[in-house]
Amino acid sequence: MSNVPIITIDGPSGTGKGTICSYLADWLQWHLLDSGTLYRVLALAAEKKGIDSDDEIAIVALAENLNVEFKVAGIGSLVNIELDRKAVTDEVRTEICASAASVIASIAKVREVLLLKQRTFHKAPGLIADGRDMGTVVFPNAALKVYLTASPEERAKRRYEQLKKKGFNANLRDLSAAIVARDERDSTRSVSPLKPADGAIVIDTSSLGIDAVLENISELVRTTFPELTKQVANHLCRVSSLKLT
Ligand code: DC
């Protein structure tokens, strides 16, 4: 497996990771791991079973038996997500679920269990891995590591627009506070905290559109994997005036 290429894209929410990763996976026809969704589905499963977030033993057992499926549904919408064969795509997208995911994500044993699950996504012809610790812990040997960042205000605004577009109720002030609290928890936890991996290329997307971010990353893909130059260039010329969410 060591010759199957991996690109890791890490960073906090609202930096455009999800959108960028779905484009790259589509362009390259590589597998996509949306690791945040694994933590979200686990948090949702715990809630559905009435398990408290501090009941570590029960949550770890749940993680070990998590019956989750990702069904590809096209660019932008990424995937349809199923828990125990029932669609939970909308339920896992709420900020409440994200906050619950962030809480259980600080349990070391949960991360250990999900680490193995995440590594099963590493399959030919390649993998785009989206998360917080993809480059630091889950796939430390990835050939290309990117870390996306953006100002908290811009990230909250993007998440607000994204939720509204999907028909969710959202309040910018509450959302902003929830995102700041989540970032703080994710970057200060003792296991696999959110931070750029050694050697990661950091891109601040605060004032960039999706086309500019894709252009930046495509250049990195071209220099890291020269054999993919043509494939990336063909797609890149079709991307313009897209919004980063
Ligand atoms: O990427 P996301 O917003 O869907 O992630 C939700 C939460 O899951 C995030 O706040 C922290 C946790 N998470 C994590 O700890 N490690 C990852 N690789 C991905 C997500």
Residues whose N, C-alpha, C, O or C-beta is under 5 A from the ligand:
A	BS01	DC	S13 S35 G36 T37 Y39 A98 A101 S102 A105 G131 R132 D133 R182 D186
